[in-house]
Amino acid sequence: MFTTERLYFRAYRPSDQEPLLSLFNDTRVMTYFTEGPIVPRSIDKFDKILSLVHDSVMFCIVEELDNGAFIGLATLLPDANPKNREANFGIAILPPFWSKGYGLEMGNFMVDYAFRHLASHRVSLTVFEGNDRAIALYKKLGFVEEGRIRKLVWIDGGWRDRIHMGILDEEWAALKERRASNLLSRNAVEE
């Protein structure tokens, strides 16, 4: 349905059960994706995954554009109070696709979509302390830390904070303008 330079974003299909189960059964992914216990998920527990699909304003299966390989998911969930025009952003990527820039590409598309097409005023997310790669990604996307709940989540034998981050529509517009200006400057230098 939607494409970026290297990615294809589409709706969930019943045939996505197996790839989604592999994502939700990967402890490297789930350690920083859920506040709940990390337990094996079988097809009979798939209703919990489907609730994420159904509750989202936009839930996308994300695949590589050139070969259709499943890399993960991206979601925008609505805020409990629609009048506030807040979208809650989340992504999960299978480990073989980490460190390829896909998180940045997914984030740029989804955040831009939330502001341009859903008329969101803000995009928010939560991330757990210790998920340094994700925190760096979100900062690169323009998110700022807005607060934290200390020692809320038990991860690998220790308490971790849940960090709340957000970006406002005017901040996103300014970031896009700076990126475009930097691109024009680089192109001018190359000529």
Summary of the structure (lengths in Angstrom):
residues: 191
radius of gyration: 17.2
end to end distance: 35.5
largest distance: 58.9
contacts: 521
relative contact order: 0.13
helix: 42%
strand: 31%
